[in-house]
């Protein structure tokens, strides 16, 4: 995202007084010792990320006896698997979209508070905790509050006579995953987007107004173009976050393995349908392909956005 | 005596399974020539000399790795504690209590050659039949008392305890269901759960099997069972939450299809919990013990087997509501806990167990149809 960097440099240069930056100092090229500093991290990523991913993907191309095969790829044409992919995609996009919009609105509201004030630090801290509040704990929290015997469910039923489960126990089906997912998407959006929003300088607004613009002009010509890349980057992170979520869904919805991570679990651990362990590799491959497509789309958007910033 | 007949029926049904099950009768590979070679190739107590010799060898190893034994499953907690009390010199390492049978085998493969590999397995029949090359044959002292139809003839795996598919329900909220059709009624709205997803879990698979035979089908085709759950789902009665002791205690899962011994255990979570085995054809299943061919503690693994088939451990399973494999022999010998044995739920008059071919076909059918049926 180097173009963003350029903009920052320009603005900071303008802000600090033109020419004060980097004048008289030659850019140092990264030398060998500097590259050596990257080694531990590189080794860590290779061993714990790249290698397992490679092995997992490769496993899809072999039978359980170790012979090369393309047979497992046929799983990607299986209607059940396709359905799971479709569910995963719409669930991720829907919760990411809602999370991004609500999270961005919340971030914007936070700008009204002083940066070192109590409200900001409370929201910052809460977001940090809640974005990581997922899995079995989150599922249990939802079961305890809006489960069939949950506190809120029983309260609504007894006090207002409202039965939120009149049409069946939707909380334990696919629609029931939307709420818990949004629950961790919004704070994640705040964490990632608030710093970008805070980077909007009030001077830019002043400059726009001085030059005869309106606040609307500012947002249209300056604010949105500057924020778009970080907004979409955050949105992308939210999609990936939901797309790969497993534990929350596993604890909430036990039938039908409606999303891809649950299908992977089934392939790996089933005690009734045997010999599909290698299909899991193919499913993981499918997930990576979809994320790659999303990343490419993001890169294209990024290029468009850069044009506005030029 | 109905329970007695129940076990006989169970055994008869299971025998067909084993006869038709394609079993490989390959022996286990002997592992390298270290001090434990004798233990690793021992196929019965005679190879050690006596039980005392086996105990000495196991104590010398000092460790036993078990996997996938939930403490609230068939009273396994008490079984583990009894072993620990009897042999305090042997440390039991319990791994992944909630793992599936397939994951037990994976753990053995992943940890092959390490001292963390499981020594013993407790497996559903489908997985046991599929993985006989992972097991070392071992025949416990009571081998001859175990019904033939519940053991693999060369001792590669042996039935340990079993039960019938049943319906557990909260009697403070529901009347006892007398048939599957009752569960389709509006009073069961959003209340009926099965223990897991049938494309993954043996107990859930058995629930579909029971629905199949109760719905006028047979085990060659699980279609009628899938059809029943489809109707249940369409009626809005199906609950898709994973069943645990906690969900039963809180009332979140008020009606549960599960093995009778697991449902019986839920009375501890909810005093109003009752277990119903539907009249008509029943569905039975036995779990199986096997020794890992690459067990890091081969003597301890075999001592564990001897312990499990002792009267003490068999009665502990019985206390957990399961039907131990030696029940008939123990009843004749007068060593069974008669009160517990009488207290088991009434056994169905006719019992079926799927063959491995039927299981494979059913698995395939569930794989392609289940998600859509309950989606």
Interface residues (C-beta under 8 A of the other chain):
Chain A: X78 X79 X80 X83 X84 X143 X147 X148 X149 X165 X167 X168 X169 X172 X173 X174 X250 X251 X252 X253 X254 X255 X256 X257 X258 X265 X266 X268 X269 X270 X271 X272 X273 X274 X275 X277
Chain B: X99 X100 X101 X102 X103 X106 X124 X126 X127 X130 X189 X190 X193 X194 X196 X197 X198 X199 X200 X201 X202 X204 X205 X236 X237 X238 X239 X240 X241 X242 X243 X247 X250 X251 X252 X359 X360 X362 X363 X364 X366 X367 X368 X370 X371 X372 X374 X375
